Amino acid sequence: MSYHDQQPTVFVVDFGAQYAQLIARRVREAKVYSEIVPHDITAEEIERRHPAALILSGGPASVYAPGAPKMDPRIYDLGIPILGFCYGMQLMALDLGGKVPHTDIGEYGFAELAVMEPECRLLEGVPETSQVWMSHRDSVGTAPEGFLVTACTEITAVAAMEDSSRGLYATQFHPEVAHTAYGQQIIKRFLHEIAGIPPVWTMVNIIDETVTRVREQVGTDRVICGLSGGVDSSVVAALLHRAVGDQLTCVFVDHGMMRLDEAEQVVRTFRDQFHIDLVHVQAQERYLGLLEHVTDPELKRRIIGEEFWKVFFEEATTLEGVKWLAQGTLYPDVIESGNKSAAKIKSHHNLIPFPAGVHFDLIEPLRALFKDEVRAVGAELGLPDEIVHRQPFPGPGLAVRIIGAITEEKLDILRKADAIVREEIGNWDTERSVWQYFAVLPDIRSVGVMGDERTYGHPIIIRAVASADAMTADWARLPHELLAKMSNRIINEVEGINRVAYDITSKPPGTIEWE
């Protein structure tokens, strides 16, 4: 059973847009469940799955480009409300008899939208003029028969159009981006007023439906979950515990590469607060032995990843009656699985290295959710803020933030310095405007003077970035006073450190992590 079986669903038809996931998220922010489907989905499949509405995404620069994606034109005749954005609008016009002439004049960035028909359905409530975000070269020159042109810009004569009798609506601009002033209002109006979809996609409903589905799937079987302390595995554990209670066992493989007090927090949260059956495997010495003299970051990752599964299955095979293995697969993993189908999982999710003679069926309770929804579910389930809003943290942990060979001494140094960075920036950044911040321990030493003595110690690099999705990132403009305070504290409180630097490299050309 899927969410679609229980919730009114909007299909976002993906024409290769960079914003397809953003559209799906905006629909969900309006408390309506959404799924992304490929552009070549057939009318028969649409009819079989009976979505409540369709949104056609943007896409390539021109509907005339070689290999430009198309849609089954019979879909327009199914009587389902359809809203097209940018390329979706141009394709709608072309399919239904309108004209999309080639043009040498593009329109990118901010534009002023003028509403020409204030009584139109889609733009009702939008001011006579407002700011929108454009990203196109071609545009509709003549709307199809039966369509009313409802808005324009200085460059684009047909910036919005609709045929309300057929439930067809379109905008040349992008309502899904924050730069369009009334974009979310337009999306909500289409969903709630035009398509008549009630706002029932809430965290409480998500939890209730997931719990019901897991109980039906698992029955009386036992479930095992690999717990890392990250957001995804933590929410999986909390959800499954609500669904099946003592049928769940969590295995926390402590590789010794976590941040200060994080391992203790995992045990405290899940064993003491949630009373989950938790196996805490303290494998620190085992990992240190394997990583001795290893300096290549990719080799560190491989060793830590492979050893995790070895340790995990060593514990898993001692438990009797376990049938299910829980994973924290998210909806972006499903979407990005490739090859047209949004129902496949990325390959690495299917490559669990089961030992000979060992196999568990997979259960993935978060596979319909985006990351922000996972965090909201975690908060609703009562997970502590430190876990719900835990910053992105690499699976190998501090191993890839220590440049060069790993030792217990270096781990201790980095933990203490990183804790200071996180404490000070966290106290200053109460609005969570900084995406990620941490300390790095490079494989060099430098000369310093402390008191009357010459020192030869390690430097610490502070890394802090602002980002929306980690695809690109800019270094955070932290106040000089904050940087000075962190530097003073690290040098005074962390033995072995005599210099602090701040990384002012953006992504690209750099990466967020230093590995």
Buried (B, 14 or more C-beta within 10 A) or exposed (E): EBBBEBBBBBBBBBBBBEBBBBBBBBBBBBBBBBBBBBBEBEBEBBBEBEBBBBBBBBBBBBBEEEEBBEBBEEBBEBEBBBBBBBBBBBBBBBBBEBEBEEBEEEBEEEBEBBBBBEEBBBBBEBEEEBBBBBBBEBBBBBBBEBBBBBBBBEBBBBBBBBBBEBBBBBBBBBBBBEBBBBBBBBBBBBBBEBBEBEEEBEBEBBBEBBBEBBBEBBEEBBBBBBBBBBBBBBBBBBBBBBBBEEBBBBBBBBBBBBBBEBBEBBBEBBBEEBEBBBBBBEBBEBBBEBBEEBEEBEEBBEBBEEBBBEBBBBBBEEEEEBBBBBBBBBBBBBBEBEEEEBEBBBEEBEEBEEEEEEEBEBBBBBBBBBBEBBBBBBBBBEBBEEBBBBBBBBBBBBBBBBBBEBBEEBBBBBBBBBBBBBEBBBEBBEEEEBBBBBBBBBEEBEEBEEEEEEBEBBBBBBBBBBBEEEEEBEBBEBEEEBBEBBBEBBBEEBEBBBBBBBBEBBBEEBEBBBB
